[in-house]
Structures are given as C-alpha cells and as structure tokens.
Amino acid sequence: MSGVWNVPAAERAAILREHAVQSGSPGKDLSDLELLNEAYESVLREQIDTRDRYMGLLTSLTGHEEAVRTAAVAALKEDADHYAKYAVRARMKPFDALLHRAANLPDRPNLGQVEGLRAAAERVRLELKDAGPAEDVVDPGDARHILRTLRHVVGVLGDLEGLDGSDVLRLVTDALDRGPLADLFTVADQGTPKPVPPLPQPTFAGPDWAHAHRLWTYQPERNGAHVKAYPLGEDWYLDLWSHAGQLLAFGTVPETEVAALAPALTARAATWSHDRSDYAWRRFTDTAQATRTAASPPEPSPSAPAAPRPDDARVHAATVASPSRSAAQTAAAPMPPAKPPPAPAVASASPARRR
C-alpha cells in the first residue's frame, strides 16, 4: 500500500481491490470509482481524526500550562521587586549621604564646612560616574546573558555523570567570563546518562499488556487491534488503533478505568474500522460512559421504614399496655405445675332426690 498514491488511477484501484480481498473488506465488490472514493474518504477521515486527537491533547494541556505560567510570573514578579528595591537603595545611597551633610549644616556655616560639603558633593559625583549609566541598574554587567549561558551549561551537563570536575569548572568559569563554549558538547559526550528510576507499575497492568519506554500497549489478539496508553499528569491517555493502523478512538480517563475500558475499546475496533461516520473522540467518550455505567453497582431498592426503637418512651408505654403484648408475655411466662383435677362428687342418697 506504500506506493498506491504514485500510480495511475486504474492501477491504484487494482491495488486497493487486492488489498480489500486480502483483508476481507466488503470493498472488493465495489466499482473502481467507488473503491477510489472510499480510499479517499478513509484518508480524509484519518487526517481529521489525527488533527482532532492532537487538538484535544493541546486543549487538555491548557490548564497545566496556565498553572505553570501563573507560578512563573508570580515568582518573577517577587524576584523583580526584591531586585528593584535593592538597586534603588544602592543608587540613592550617595545622595542620602550628601543630603545628611547638607541637613546638618549650621545657619551660618564657616568656610571649612562649606568646603567639606563641596568635597562630599564631588565624591558623590565620582561614585555615580563609576556606577555607570542608570540603565545598567536594570541589567548590570549583562547579567541576563550570563544567567542564560549558565542555565545552558547546567542543562547540558546536569543529566550526565562521570564528568571531569576540572572541565565542568572551566566551562562554568567561561560562562561567567563570557568566554567560548565551543567544547561544551565535547565534554558532555565524555559522561554517561544518569540512571532513571523505573516508574511504578500501574494498577491495570496484567495479561495482554506490554510495556516499553513509558508506553503501555493492550493487544488481546496477535496482529489485531490494540490500545496504547501513557500517563498524562494524573490521568492516562488512550489511543485505539486498528490492525491496519487506523486511529479509531482516543481520550483521557483516570487510571482506575483503564483496565475495564481497554477491552471494551478493542471489542468495538472491528465495527469502527468499517464505519468511520462518527468522531474518534466521541466514540471514546461514549464507550467510557457505557463502561462506567456497566461497572457501577445497582442502586439499592427502597426498604420499609425501620421499626421504632424500644427505648422510645412513647413506644414503650404503648407496647406495655397492648393486649397482644400481654398475651405474648403470658404465653412466654413459665407455667406453674398443673393441679390434680377435683374428685367427682358423690351422688346424694337423699330420699327426696330419689323421688
């Protein structure tokens, strides 16, 4: 498929049809015009999906960028205020000394006092001349350039170890003296990268998951659709790719949802490979929501109101006076031993009764 776009239309259609037959795609039964049109629409959709993917990634980073920018501006303002106060105090110190001498002159100064004031004014003039123009107070000695150069040196050498200390010291001295730094990367090549500690294994890692260079891949079937996941702040960014290299869905979810969402995405990859009518981000959002709904436990059914507690005074009084409670207590009470039945009465032998 690599040279399909550099051949005539008829040969291009034949290559596309052959590829459709090999992959089992329904496009093998289409006409040449319809086959070319379908290939063009597929490429166009992939371009749109890729653009939407990176636009979504840039949008998700907006909040982080704003937070970093706000923190950097606040720190810069604080440092600038401290530096400005120090620079103003240093610049005004000779004037303060001159004003102090002038304020302590008597009402009728003598010649020696006047000469002393003139000498103090001359010293202030010489100090201000040695201090240079007032513009140098903002950036004395081209300090900004020196700081940028030092940051460059530290940035190049900071991630390496095993360097010669004399070479590092010489490079820093050259940066402070605004000397040449032509051999900076030559010195850096003598070191070795610092070992990076391994990242903790995510909770979703398990069967069908593979890891390489901070990128996790979920592929339940060999040469089938797969999901790529990598950390993005506190969340994880997921891409669903078809077996033919089509970007089918993408989005961001918390780490706790990756284990259930990855199988759900790969299960829909075959359908989405042939139906590209929906946006990739919308497919991802709908699938993530459906996975959350399926994983959430059912709401408990409303239960009957609880019976009143026996320690309630009113309930206690009502149950004590209840006939059913009295009968139950009577039935539950131990029965006394049964008394023998009374003996039968003897018939009277009265003559009157016999008559």
ZAVO-144880 format. One line per 10 residues: number of its first residue (from 1); their letters; for each residue x negated, y negated, z negated of C-alpha. Coordinates in steps of 0.05 Angstrom, whole numbers. Layout:
// ZAVO-144880
NUM) A) X,Y,Z ~ ...
//
This chain:
// ZAVO-144880
1) MSGVWNVPAA) 0,0,0 ~ -60,-46,-5 ~ -62,-63,70 ~ 13,-66,82 ~ 13,-142,88 ~ -42,-145,141 ~ -9,-104,196 ~ 46,-116,247 ~ 119,-111,224 ~ 132,-43,256
11) ERAAILREHA) 71,-10,225 ~ 87,-45,159 ~ 157,-15,160 ~ 128,54,174 ~ 81,49,115 ~ 137,26,69 ~ 182,83,92 ~ 126,134,80 ~ 116,106,10 ~ 191,109,-3
21) VQSGSPGKDL) 193,183,18 ~ 134,200,-27 ~ 164,164,-87 ~ 235,190,-76 ~ 263,120,-69 ~ 330,111,-34 ~ 297,61,13 ~ 277,117,61 ~ 347,116,91 ~ 347,41,106
31) SDLELLNEAY) 333,9,173 ~ 266,-25,187 ~ 296,-94,176 ~ 329,-75,111 ~ 266,-40,87 ~ 223,-102,101 ~ 275,-146,68 ~ 276,-102,6 ~ 200,-104,2 ~ 201,-180,7
41) ESVLREQIDT) 254,-186,-47 ~ 214,-139,-92 ~ 151,-181,-85 ~ 191,-245,-97 ~ 223,-216,-160 ~ 155,-195,-186 ~ 128,-265,-176 ~ 188,-295,-212 ~ 182,-244,-269 ~ 108,-257,-277
51) RDRYMGLLTS) 119,-332,-278 ~ 175,-324,-329 ~ 131,-280,-371 ~ 74,-330,-377 ~ 121,-388,-385 ~ 153,-351,-442 ~ 85,-337,-472 ~ 66,-411,-467 ~ 132,-431,-498 ~ 121,-382,-556
61) LTGHEEAVRT) 53,-414,-570 ~ 82,-485,-573 ~ 97,-481,-647 ~ 27,-456,-663 ~ -5,-510,-621 ~ 36,-564,-654 ~ 17,-539,-723 ~ -58,-537,-705 ~ -54,-606,-673 ~ -19,-636,-733
71) AAVAALKEDA) -70,-607,-781 ~ -129,-631,-738 ~ -101,-702,-732 ~ -88,-706,-807 ~ -159,-683,-823 ~ -188,-731,-771 ~ -149,-790,-800 ~ -173,-774,-870 ~ -246,-769,-849 ~ -240,-832,-806
81) DHYAKYAVRA) -211,-871,-865 ~ -268,-849,-911 ~ -320,-866,-859 ~ -288,-934,-843 ~ -287,-953,-917 ~ -360,-935,-926 ~ -381,-972,-863 ~ -343,-1035,-884 ~ -374,-1034,-953 ~ -444,-1025,-925
91) RMKPFDALLH) -433,-1081,-874 ~ -406,-1130,-926 ~ -459,-1117,-980 ~ -508,-1173,-957 ~ -451,-1222,-952 ~ -428,-1204,-1022 ~ -498,-1217,-1049 ~ -501,-1285,-1014 ~ -432,-1305,-1040 ~ -452,-1285,-1110
101) RAANLPDRPN) -513,-1332,-1109 ~ -472,-1389,-1080 ~ -416,-1380,-1131 ~ -466,-1384,-1189 ~ -499,-1450,-1167 ~ -490,-1507,-1217 ~ -453,-1571,-1199 ~ -518,-1607,-1186 ~ -568,-1555,-1162 ~ -641,-1574,-1162
111) LGQVEGLRAA) -689,-1565,-1104 ~ -712,-1496,-1126 ~ -642,-1469,-1130 ~ -626,-1495,-1060 ~ -689,-1463,-1033 ~ -671,-1397,-1066 ~ -603,-1399,-1033 ~ -634,-1413,-966 ~ -683,-1355,-976 ~ -624,-1309,-993
121) AERVRLELKD) -587,-1331,-930 ~ -649,-1316,-889 ~ -654,-1246,-919 ~ -581,-1233,-902 ~ -594,-1255,-831 ~ -653,-1207,-825 ~ -614,-1149,-855 ~ -557,-1160,-806 ~ -606,-1163,-749 ~ -638,-1098,-770
131) AGPAEDVVDP) -570,-1065,-777 ~ -556,-1078,-704 ~ -492,-1098,-669 ~ -426,-1088,-705 ~ -405,-1038,-652 ~ -458,-990,-678 ~ -419,-983,-742 ~ -366,-942,-705 ~ -417,-893,-675 ~ -484,-902,-708
141) GDARHILRTL) -542,-871,-671 ~ -496,-838,-621 ~ -472,-792,-677 ~ -414,-765,-636 ~ -460,-737,-582 ~ -506,-706,-634 ~ -448,-673,-670 ~ -421,-644,-605 ~ -490,-617,-588 ~ -498,-585,-657
151) RHVVGVLGDL) -429,-553,-651 ~ -451,-525,-584 ~ -514,-495,-613 ~ -478,-466,-673 ~ -423,-438,-628 ~ -473,-402,-583 ~ -515,-373,-639 ~ -461,-364,-692 ~ -434,-297,-666 ~ -503,-265,-660
161) EGLDGSDVLR) -551,-234,-709 ~ -624,-213,-707 ~ -648,-280,-681 ~ -716,-310,-698 ~ -706,-363,-752 ~ -761,-408,-723 ~ -725,-410,-655 ~ -659,-427,-688 ~ -691,-483,-729 ~ -725,-511,-668
171) LVTDALDRGP) -660,-512,-629 ~ -624,-549,-686 ~ -682,-599,-691 ~ -680,-611,-616 ~ -605,-623,-621 ~ -615,-674,-677 ~ -672,-708,-638 ~ -631,-705,-573 ~ -685,-662,-544 ~ -679,-610,-488
181) LADLFTVADQ) -636,-547,-500 ~ -655,-511,-436 ~ -674,-446,-471 ~ -612,-442,-516 ~ -583,-382,-480 ~ -652,-351,-472 ~ -657,-349,-548 ~ -585,-325,-554 ~ -600,-266,-509 ~ -651,-241,-560
191) GTPKPVPPLP) -596,-228,-611 ~ -542,-175,-616 ~ -467,-188,-626 ~ -443,-185,-697 ~ -401,-123,-711 ~ -327,-138,-712 ~ -289,-101,-767 ~ -235,-56,-739 ~ -164,-80,-744 ~ -115,-42,-789
201) QPTFAGPDWA) -73,8,-752 ~ -2,-17,-740 ~ 57,18,-771 ~ 86,41,-704 ~ 24,78,-682 ~ 38,152,-673 ~ 48,204,-618 ~ 46,177,-546 ~ 10,114,-570 ~ -62,98,-548
211) HAHRLWTYQP) -107,41,-569 ~ -162,3,-532 ~ -190,-67,-546 ~ -133,-94,-589 ~ -82,-68,-537 ~ -35,-11,-554 ~ -1,30,-500 ~ 60,74,-506 ~ 69,125,-450 ~ 113,186,-466
221) ERNGAHVKAY) 104,216,-397 ~ 39,220,-359 ~ 38,175,-297 ~ 106,147,-320 ~ 130,81,-345 ~ 91,52,-404 ~ 95,-4,-455 ~ 36,-48,-472 ~ 35,-83,-540 ~ -13,-133,-570
231) PLGEDWYLDL) -9,-177,-632 ~ 15,-249,-624 ~ 10,-282,-692 ~ 55,-245,-739 ~ 96,-212,-683 ~ 79,-165,-626 ~ 85,-180,-551 ~ 111,-122,-509 ~ 109,-110,-434 ~ 146,-54,-398
241) WSHAGQLLAF) 112,-31,-334 ~ 140,20,-284 ~ 98,77,-256 ~ 90,35,-192 ~ 61,-25,-230 ~ 125,-68,-233 ~ 135,-113,-293 ~ 205,-95,-316 ~ 214,-128,-384 ~ 175,-169,-435
251) GTVPETEVAA) 186,-204,-501 ~ 166,-212,-573 ~ 191,-173,-634 ~ 168,-161,-706 ~ 121,-102,-718 ~ 176,-63,-754 ~ 218,-60,-690 ~ 164,-36,-641 ~ 170,39,-659 ~ 244,42,-640
261) LAPALTARAA) 241,-8,-583 ~ 185,23,-542 ~ 223,89,-528 ~ 286,51,-512 ~ 249,9,-460 ~ 215,67,-426 ~ 281,105,-423 ~ 310,48,-381 ~ 250,39,-336 ~ 275,86,-280
271) TWSHDRSDYA) 340,47,-274 ~ 307,-21,-276 ~ 256,-1,-223 ~ 312,4,-171 ~ 357,-50,-198 ~ 319,-117,-203 ~ 380,-161,-205 ~ 370,-185,-277 ~ 315,-225,-311 ~ 260,-186,-345
281) WRRFTDTAQA) 264,-226,-409 ~ 340,-216,-413 ~ 332,-141,-405 ~ 283,-141,-463 ~ 328,-184,-507 ~ 390,-142,-494 ~ 352,-77,-507 ~ 322,-103,-572 ~ 390,-125,-597 ~ 421,-58,-579
291) TRTAASPPEP) 364,-22,-616 ~ 375,-65,-678 ~ 450,-51,-676 ~ 439,24,-670 ~ 388,25,-726 ~ 429,-16,-776 ~ 468,26,-827 ~ 545,24,-822 ~ 579,-24,-868 ~ 610,10,-930
301) SPSAPAAPRP) 685,17,-929 ~ 723,-27,-978 ~ 732,11,-1043 ~ 791,8,-1091 ~ 786,-45,-1146 ~ 749,-20,-1207 ~ 790,2,-1267 ~ 790,-46,-1326 ~ 736,-35,-1377 ~ 757,-1,-1443
311) DDARVHAATV) 722,-56,-1482 ~ 772,-108,-1458 ~ 815,-126,-1518 ~ 880,-131,-1480 ~ 869,-66,-1442 ~ 850,-31,-1507 ~ 913,-55,-1541 ~ 957,-34,-1483 ~ 927,36,-1479 ~ 934,47,-1554
321) ASPSRSAAQT) 1008,32,-1551 ~ 1020,72,-1488 ~ 1065,135,-1497 ~ 1023,173,-1446 ~ 960,158,-1485 ~ 995,180,-1550 ~ 1017,245,-1517 ~ 949,258,-1489 ~ 917,245,-1557 ~ 967,291,-1589
331) AAAPMPPAKP) 953,346,-1538 ~ 879,337,-1547 ~ 882,339,-1624 ~ 866,405,-1657 ~ 929,445,-1673 ~ 939,469,-1745 ~ 946,544,-1756 ~ 1015,569,-1739 ~ 1060,585,-1799 ~ 1096,651,-1800
341) PPAPAVASAS) 1169,647,-1778 ~ 1221,647,-1835 ~ 1252,713,-1853 ~ 1322,727,-1825 ~ 1379,710,-1872 ~ 1416,770,-1904 ~ 1490,774,-1888 ~ 1534,755,-1946 ~ 1576,811,-1977 ~ 1630,764,-1999
351) PARRR) 1699,795,-1995 ~ 1726,732,-1965 ~ 1679,736,-1906 ~ 1695,809,-1894 ~ 1767,790,-1887
//
